[in-house]
Amino acid sequence: MEKKLKLIAPVRSLFMLRQMITAQVDEVYVGLKPDSMDVLSFDSRFQQVSGVPSQVETDQELQEIVKVAHAAGKRVGLMANTAHVPKSLHDAFVRHIQRGIEAGVDSVTVSCLNAVHLIRGQGLEIPIEIGTRMAATNAGYLHLLQELGVTRVLVPQGMLLEEIRELAQATDLELVVTGNFGGGNVCGHCRMSECPTQESIGQGCRSGYRTLFPDGAIQEQLTVLDGATDCSLCSIPDLAAAGVSAIKLMGREVPNPITTSKIAEIFRHWMEETTMNGRTSQDVYEEMDMGDMMWTMMWKPRFCEKQRCSYLETHTTLSYV
């Protein structure tokens, strides 16, 4: 029997928090709307995505979220994982972290070294966690981060299971993997969402493109950039055995938070059955086939049948460079 994995879920409102508490997640994380910018934020998201807020709107609401989460025994992490903090925004960034600390958050996630130095340089002792964009992929890097007071690392989405296993053997830091929904294997690095276009193309890696071939043939809606891996359910017992401490779900900006909480319920059930109750992933897979509507109508055709597996050997994972 493997150790129990923690499940970390996104929250942007009290309603979403209560949905996640019902789904029995172990921790939640939030973004906080900055008081110094109108569109961008300090947590690698626009303030709105397709018209949906991706951050908690006010300090008062964040305080209430923390209060309710703590009463339910859930930790709250603050996302501040921008890829770079320019000098002109150093003071604003530090104030942003202080707002989270004043609200009572338990940790802050960053994705660049200057953010770590800014937080520690101000004497802020809040636990620091590392996001995927920092690409912490070797033992030396993790040793440096541990010396700086980091407690947990979210490994990049493109790492293979064997690479994660080797990394876990080389560090005492907690390693976390994402649930991998909605992005490519190096999600967030293409910056396509910031490119000016006549109209919104949505996620660049998932968008379909009208493609002209050298022989003159044209194919509409070719998803030539789509190398995403979306699902790690079948690999949950292997991830636990490899030394992973938690699985972090994406989706602060998902329009319907009930959908996100249902995803959390599926992960919670799979994690408990395979790592605590001794069942195999195949057992749970067949159980879901028998009676879960979301599984049979959405999850299985979208992820399983298209082989969007994060850690199993598929054409997508074999194409990683």
C-alpha positions as CSV (number, residue, x, y, z in Angstrom):
1,M,0.0,0.0,0.0
2,E,1.5,3.3,-1.1
3,K,1.3,6.6,0.9
4,K,-1.7,8.8,0.5
5,L,-1.4,11.4,-2.2
6,K,-2.6,14.9,-1.5
7,L,-5.1,16.5,-3.9
8,I,-4.7,20.2,-4.5
9,A,-7.5,22.1,-6.3
10,P,-8.1,25.6,-7.7
11,V,-10.5,28.1,-6.1
12,R,-11.6,31.6,-7.1
13,S,-14.6,32.2,-4.9
14,L,-16.3,31.0,-1.7
15,F,-18.8,29.0,-3.8
16,M,-15.9,27.2,-5.6
17,L,-14.2,26.5,-2.3
18,R,-17.3,24.9,-0.9
19,Q,-17.6,22.7,-4.0
20,M,-14.0,21.6,-3.5
21,I,-14.5,20.9,0.2
22,T,-17.4,18.7,-0.7
23,A,-15.1,16.9,-3.2
24,Q,-12.7,16.2,-0.3
25,V,-9.6,17.9,-1.7
26,D,-6.7,18.2,0.7
27,E,-5.6,21.7,-0.2
28,V,-6.7,24.6,-2.4
29,Y,-4.9,27.4,-4.2
30,V,-6.0,30.9,-5.3
31,G,-4.9,33.9,-7.3
32,L,-5.4,37.4,-6.0
33,K,-6.4,40.3,-8.2
34,P,-3.4,42.8,-8.0
35,D,-4.0,46.4,-6.9
36,S,-1.4,47.7,-9.3
37,M,-2.4,46.3,-12.7
38,D,-5.6,46.5,-14.8
39,V,-5.2,43.4,-17.1
40,L,-2.2,41.3,-16.1
41,S,-1.5,39.7,-12.8
42,F,1.3,38.2,-10.7
43,D,0.1,34.7,-11.1
44,S,0.6,33.8,-14.8
45,R,-3.0,34.5,-15.7
46,F,-4.9,37.4,-17.1
47,Q,-7.3,38.8,-14.6
48,Q,-10.1,37.4,-16.8
49,V,-10.0,34.4,-19.2
50,S,-12.9,34.4,-21.7
51,G,-14.7,36.8,-19.4
52,V,-14.3,34.6,-16.3
53,P,-12.3,36.0,-13.4
54,S,-9.3,33.9,-12.6
55,Q,-8.4,35.5,-9.3
56,V,-10.1,36.3,-6.0
57,E,-11.4,39.8,-6.4
58,T,-10.8,41.4,-3.0
59,D,-8.7,41.0,0.1
60,Q,-11.9,40.6,2.2
61,E,-13.0,37.7,0.0
62,L,-9.6,36.1,0.3
63,Q,-9.8,36.4,4.1
64,E,-13.1,34.7,4.1
65,I,-11.9,31.9,1.8
66,V,-8.9,31.3,4.1
67,K,-11.2,31.3,7.2
68,V,-13.6,28.7,5.7
69,A,-10.8,26.6,4.3
70,H,-8.9,26.5,7.6
71,A,-12.1,25.6,9.4
72,A,-12.4,22.6,7.1
73,G,-8.8,21.7,7.7
74,K,-7.6,22.8,4.2
75,R,-4.4,24.7,3.5
76,V,-4.6,27.7,1.1
77,G,-1.8,28.5,-1.3
78,L,-1.3,31.8,-3.1
79,M,-0.2,31.8,-6.7
80,A,2.4,34.4,-7.6
81,N,4.0,32.4,-10.3
82,T,4.8,35.0,-13.0
83,A,7.8,34.0,-15.1
84,H,9.6,37.3,-14.2
85,V,9.1,40.2,-11.9
86,P,10.5,43.4,-13.5
87,K,12.3,45.9,-11.3
88,S,9.6,48.4,-11.8
89,L,7.1,46.0,-10.1
90,H,9.3,44.8,-7.3
91,D,7.6,46.8,-4.6
92,A,4.1,45.9,-6.0
93,F,5.0,42.2,-6.0
94,V,6.2,42.3,-2.4
95,R,3.0,44.1,-1.4
96,H,1.0,41.5,-3.3
97,I,2.6,38.7,-1.2
98,Q,2.1,40.7,2.0
99,R,-1.7,41.0,1.2
100,G,-1.8,37.2,0.9
101,I,0.0,36.8,4.2
102,E,-2.3,39.3,5.9
103,A,-5.3,37.2,4.6
104,G,-3.8,34.1,6.2
105,V,-2.6,32.0,3.3
106,D,-0.3,29.1,4.1
107,S,2.2,29.3,1.2
108,V,3.1,31.1,-1.9
109,T,4.0,29.6,-5.3
110,V,6.5,31.4,-7.5
111,S,8.2,30.6,-10.8
112,C,11.4,32.7,-10.9
113,L,14.4,33.1,-8.7
114,N,14.1,36.8,-8.3
115,A,10.6,36.3,-6.8
116,V,12.2,34.0,-4.2
117,H,14.9,36.6,-3.4
118,L,12.3,39.4,-3.2
119,I,10.3,37.5,-0.7
120,R,13.2,36.4,1.5
121,G,14.9,39.8,1.1
122,Q,11.9,41.4,2.8
123,G,12.1,38.9,5.7
124,L,8.8,37.2,4.8
125,E,9.0,33.7,6.2
126,I,6.0,32.2,4.4
127,P,6.7,28.8,2.9
128,I,7.7,29.1,-0.8
129,E,6.6,26.5,-3.4
130,I,7.9,26.4,-7.0
131,G,5.7,26.3,-10.1
132,T,6.2,24.5,-13.4
133,R,7.6,27.5,-15.3
134,M,10.7,27.5,-13.2
135,A,11.6,24.1,-14.8
136,A,13.3,22.6,-11.7
137,T,14.5,19.4,-13.4
138,N,17.7,18.4,-11.7
139,A,19.1,17.6,-8.3
140,G,21.5,20.6,-8.2
141,Y,18.7,23.0,-8.9
142,L,16.5,21.4,-6.2
143,H,19.4,21.6,-3.7
144,L,19.7,25.4,-4.4
145,L,16.0,25.9,-3.9
146,Q,16.0,24.0,-0.7
147,E,18.8,26.2,0.6
148,L,16.6,29.2,-0.2
149,G,13.8,27.8,2.0
150,V,11.7,26.2,-0.7
151,T,9.5,23.4,0.6
152,R,7.7,22.0,-2.5
153,V,8.3,21.8,-6.3
154,L,5.7,21.4,-9.0
155,V,7.6,19.5,-11.7
156,P,7.3,20.5,-15.4
157,Q,4.4,18.9,-17.2
158,G,6.8,17.3,-19.8
159,M,8.7,15.2,-17.3
160,L,8.4,11.4,-17.7
161,L,7.6,9.1,-14.8
162,E,11.1,7.7,-14.7
163,E,12.6,11.2,-14.6
164,I,10.3,12.1,-11.7
165,R,11.3,8.9,-9.8
166,E,15.0,9.8,-10.2
167,L,14.3,13.4,-9.0
168,A,12.4,12.2,-6.0
169,Q,15.4,10.0,-5.0
170,A,17.7,13.0,-5.1
171,T,15.8,15.4,-2.9
172,D,13.9,15.8,0.3
173,L,11.6,18.4,-1.2
174,E,7.9,17.5,-1.9
175,L,7.3,16.8,-5.6
176,V,3.9,17.7,-7.1
177,V,2.6,16.9,-10.5
178,T,-0.3,18.5,-12.3
179,G,-3.5,16.9,-13.5
180,N,-2.6,18.3,-16.9
181,F,-5.8,19.7,-18.3
182,G,-6.0,22.0,-21.2
183,G,-2.4,22.7,-22.1
184,G,0.6,21.4,-24.0
185,N,3.5,19.5,-22.5
186,V,5.3,22.8,-21.8
187,C,2.2,24.7,-21.0
188,G,2.6,28.4,-20.6
189,H,5.8,28.8,-22.4
190,C,4.6,29.6,-25.9
191,R,3.1,33.0,-24.9
192,M,0.6,32.7,-27.8
193,S,-2.1,34.1,-25.7
194,E,-0.3,37.4,-25.7
195,C,0.1,37.7,-29.4
196,P,-2.1,40.3,-31.1
197,T,-4.6,38.8,-33.5
198,Q,-7.8,39.9,-35.3
199,E,-9.8,37.6,-33.1
200,S,-9.3,35.4,-30.1
201,I,-7.9,32.0,-31.1
202,G,-8.2,30.6,-27.6
203,Q,-5.3,28.3,-26.5
204,G,-2.7,28.4,-29.3
205,C,-1.7,24.8,-28.7
206,R,-5.2,23.6,-28.9
207,S,-6.4,25.8,-31.8
208,G,-7.1,24.5,-35.3
209,Y,-5.2,26.1,-38.1
210,R,-5.9,26.4,-41.8
211,T,-2.8,24.8,-43.3
212,L,-1.5,25.0,-46.9
213,F,0.7,22.1,-48.0
214,P,3.5,22.3,-50.6
215,D,1.4,20.3,-53.1
216,G,-1.3,22.9,-52.9
217,A,-3.6,20.9,-50.7
218,I,-5.4,22.7,-47.9
219,Q,-6.6,21.2,-44.6
220,E,-8.9,23.1,-42.4
221,Q,-8.6,23.1,-38.6
222,L,-5.3,21.2,-38.4
223,T,-4.3,21.0,-34.7
224,V,-0.6,20.9,-35.7
225,L,0.6,22.4,-32.3
226,D,-1.4,20.1,-30.1
227,G,0.9,17.9,-28.0
228,A,-1.1,18.0,-24.8
229,T,-1.4,15.2,-22.3
230,D,-4.4,15.6,-20.2
231,C,-4.9,12.7,-17.8
232,S,-2.8,11.0,-15.2
233,L,-5.5,8.8,-13.6
234,C,-4.2,5.4,-14.6
235,S,-0.7,6.4,-13.4
236,I,-1.7,7.5,-9.9
237,P,-0.3,4.4,-8.2
238,D,2.9,4.6,-10.2
239,L,3.3,8.3,-9.3
240,A,2.8,7.5,-5.6
241,A,5.4,4.8,-5.8
242,A,7.8,7.2,-7.6
243,G,7.7,9.6,-4.6
244,V,5.2,12.2,-5.7
245,S,3.5,13.9,-2.8
246,A,0.5,15.5,-4.4
247,I,-1.5,16.1,-7.6
248,K,-2.5,19.6,-8.4
249,L,-5.5,20.2,-10.6
250,M,-5.8,23.1,-13.0
251,G,-8.8,25.3,-13.7
252,R,-9.2,28.5,-11.6
253,E,-10.8,30.1,-14.8
254,V,-13.1,27.2,-15.8
255,P,-16.5,28.8,-16.4
256,N,-18.4,26.2,-14.4
257,P,-16.8,25.4,-11.0
258,I,-19.1,22.4,-10.5
259,T,-17.4,20.7,-13.5
260,T,-14.0,21.4,-11.8
261,S,-15.3,19.9,-8.5
262,K,-16.5,16.8,-10.4
263,I,-13.0,16.4,-11.8
264,A,-11.7,16.6,-8.2
265,E,-14.1,13.9,-7.1
266,I,-12.9,11.6,-9.8
267,F,-9.3,12.1,-8.8
268,R,-10.1,11.7,-5.1
269,H,-11.9,8.4,-5.7
270,W,-9.1,7.1,-8.0
271,M,-6.4,8.1,-5.5
272,E,-8.1,6.5,-2.5
273,E,-9.0,3.3,-4.4
274,T,-5.6,2.7,-5.9
275,T,-3.2,4.0,-3.2
276,M,-5.2,3.3,-0.1
277,N,-7.5,0.3,-0.8
278,G,-5.2,-1.8,-3.0
279,R,-7.3,-1.7,-6.2
280,T,-5.7,-1.5,-9.6
281,S,-6.3,1.4,-12.1
282,Q,-7.9,-1.2,-14.4
283,D,-10.4,-2.1,-11.6
284,V,-11.4,1.6,-11.1
285,Y,-11.5,2.2,-14.9
286,E,-14.0,-0.6,-15.3
287,E,-16.0,0.6,-12.3
288,M,-16.3,4.1,-13.9
289,D,-17.4,2.6,-17.1
290,M,-20.4,1.0,-15.4
291,G,-22.0,4.1,-13.9
292,D,-20.3,7.5,-14.1
293,M,-22.0,9.8,-16.7
294,M,-19.2,12.4,-16.8
295,W,-16.7,9.6,-17.3
296,T,-18.6,7.8,-20.2
297,M,-19.8,11.0,-22.0
298,M,-16.9,13.4,-21.5
299,W,-13.7,12.0,-19.9
300,K,-13.3,8.6,-21.7
301,P,-13.9,9.9,-25.3
302,R,-11.9,13.0,-24.8
303,F,-8.9,11.7,-23.0
304,C,-8.8,7.9,-23.0
305,E,-9.9,7.2,-26.6
306,K,-7.5,10.0,-27.9
307,Q,-4.7,8.6,-25.8
308,R,-4.1,11.9,-24.0
309,C,-2.2,10.1,-21.2
310,S,0.4,12.0,-19.3
311,Y,2.7,9.1,-18.2
312,L,1.8,6.1,-20.3
313,E,3.6,5.4,-23.5
314,T,1.7,7.0,-26.4
315,H,2.6,8.7,-29.7
316,T,2.4,12.0,-27.8
317,T,4.8,11.1,-25.0
318,L,7.2,9.3,-27.4
319,S,7.4,12.6,-29.4
320,Y,8.8,14.6,-26.4
321,V,12.2,16.2,-27.1
